Amino acid sequence: MANPAPTIAELQALIQTLQGQVAALQNAAPAAAAAPAAAATAVVFADTPQTLGAKDLIDYSTKRGSDIYKQGIAPLDDKALTDGFAMTTNQTVVFTEAFLSRATAMGWNKGSKQITTFTNSSGVSVDIIKSYGQIDEATLKTVCERFCKAGEADAESRAKQNNTMMSMCLNKSLTASARASLLTYRNEYTFDGVEYAPLMYKIIMRLATIDSVATTQTLRDNLQNLGVFAAMNKGNINKINVEFDTNYSQLLARGATLDDPIGILFEAYLLVPCYNYTKYSGATM
């Protein structure tokens, strides 16, 4: 049997209900338009992903935390260090530049939890990566205790995590023979089972460079004799540049100076056979 047709009263009630719903929607529209849009999340500037929140503790239970760790402990990837740093003077310039790049990318030299800049015994702020010769080992050990020694202020902070990543990076970036040589001095950078990474780096550079009482004078003598070196190497421009960079960078790392270093370099160039010098000059213009 068919349903009976609605009565006029039922239709009127339905119309009123619909009119009420339309009115409610019309009133809600202006209110929604007037409501402020949800604030966009501000983007925090960072040079690299790892430096974002450089002072914050890394959560190693997360994928991001695990990725930061893996990138931090990876060996330095400069092409000149394919087989690792052999702790020889002719590799020091490349090694320090590669290590500086890693520290910068990882945020090891950024913010309140940085572990590369310290105050030396003279009260001067020293960046150990470039100026490793300007802070003594005893002072460096003491300032590193802040994040390496149990119970100290940053012993469970990002600084300690940075120290662990840095020490593993350094170990992995050495050749097998260099690691064996470094282990001989382990008691000079390892205390209570913790490797003090900045101190380890300083000792690596000590072993890689000329290390004696006459160090500074020896480096100056090497630079003053750059012309002799050029003649002995038959004007090989690349070898001359490496010799200059190796000695001059070590001199600067010790806080020493040299009168007219560029003049010394170009005097050595004058001893280069004309063909080689012309070819090199044309390639660098």
Buried (B, 14 or more C-beta within 10 A) or exposed (E): EEEEEEEEEEEEEEEEEEEEEEEEEEEEEEEEEEEEEEEEEEEEEEEEEBBBBBEEBBEEEEEBBEEBBEBBBBBBEBEBBEEBBBBBBBBBBBBBBBBBBBBBBBBBBBBEBBBBBBEBEEEEEBBBBBBBBBBEBEBBBEBBBBBBBEEBEBBEBBBBBBBBBBBBBBBEBBBEEBBEBBEEBEEBBBBEEBBBBBBBBBBBBBBBBBEEEEBBEBBBEBBBBBBEBBEEBEBBBEBBBBBBBBBBBBBBBBBBEBEEBEEBBEBBBEBBEEEBBEEBEEEEE
